[in-house]
Amino acid sequence: MTTRNRGAAAGADVGATLVKLAVRDARGDTSTDTLPADELDAVAERLRDVSPIVLGLTGGGAPRLVERLSRPAVRVGEFEAWAQGARQLLGRAAPERFLVVSVGTGTSALLVEAGAVARVGGTALGGGTILGLGTALIGERDFDAIAALAQQGDRRCVDLLIRDVYPAGDFLLPGDVNAASFAKLARPESAPAAAADLAHAIMGLVGENIGLICAGLAARANAELIAFGGGTLRANPALTAILGGVCAALGRKPHFLADGQHTGALGALALAQGS
């Protein structure tokens, strides 16, 4: 991140787990960074080092960061920040109406239209769920490690599939569709599950349900495109594959925003500069 640039502007999205930063220097170049939300003193020091002329703050933890800053900041609504950031990242691909979904510690879905944004739903499932279940089931507290394990696993060893219930295939759904998450763990004939398979099943539980909920919300809002962002999706191909597959199967167009974990920070930066 560029430092000691007095022509800079910055945006910060202060979440429950991570603080996402976006900095635009005097030349107009933008860089991003991510720090733990429990290290707000370090975040404040980083922002003091950048010394931006304009600073936009959003997210539930923004008031706690303001307390550590001895300078004014523009408070930006979280929904507005995410809508602006998504439009910016989508560029010309942004339709008139679309859903933007923040997959963070939990998940929130926003309907973005011309000049308006509104929360239309969400779920308590998200990165916090992955960390909690990863800790409980495989003893792993590092999110990146859980995501890497999931990419090596096969949740079919853990989840009960349609073909396990209807082996003759006489059912309306394909045999490889998940019938019950983690249900094979309770079967006496099942071998102990490998950590990688459990990690993949965790991603399946989270991804399938977020996908089902968001595809339904998009259909109700008559929105084809669902733009996904948030730190939970970063370097997490297992989750994005499941999430994208569910949305596509239900007739929606999933789009995973490039640098999507910084969507809110980029939006806060842009809106603060515009204020």
Stockholm file with secondary structure:
# STOCKHOLM 1.0

chainA/1-275         MTTRNRGAAAGADVGATLVKLAVRDARGDTSTDTLPADELDAVAERLRDVSPIVLGLTGGGAPRLVERLSRPAVRVGEFEAWAQGARQLLGRAAPERFLVVSVGTGTSALLVEAGAVARVGGTALGGGTILGLGTALIGERDFDAIAALAQQGDRRCVDLLIRDVYPAGDFLLPGDVNAASFAKLARPESAPAAAADLAHAIMGLVGENIGLICAGLAARANAELIAFGGGTLRANPALTAILGGVCAALGRKPHFLADGQHTGALGALALAQGS
#=GR chainA/1-275 SS CCCSCTTCEEEEEECSSEEEEEEECTTSCEEEEEEETTCHHHHHHHHHHHCCSEEEEESTTHHHHHHTCSSCCEECCHHHHHHHHHHHHHGGGCCSSEEEEEESSSEEEEEEETTEEEEEEEESCSHHHHHHHHHHHHCCCCHHHHHHHHHHCCGGGTSEEHHHHCTTCCSSSCTTSEEETTGGGGCTTCCCCCHHHHHHHHHHHHHHHHHHHHHHHHHHTTCCEEEEESGGGTTCHHHHHHHHHHHHHTTCEEEECTTGGGHHHHHHHHHHHHC
#=GC SS_cons         CCCSCTTCEEEEEECSSEEEEEEECTTSCEEEEEEETTCHHHHHHHHHHHCCSEEEEESTTHHHHHHTCSSCCEECCHHHHHHHHHHHHHGGGCCSSEEEEEESSSEEEEEEETTEEEEEEEESCSHHHHHHHHHHHHCCCCHHHHHHHHHHCCGGGTSEEHHHHCTTCCSSSCTTSEEETTGGGGCTTCCCCCHHHHHHHHHHHHHHHHHHHHHHHHHHTTCCEEEEESGGGTTCHHHHHHHHHHHHHTTCEEEECTTGGGHHHHHHHHHHHHC
//
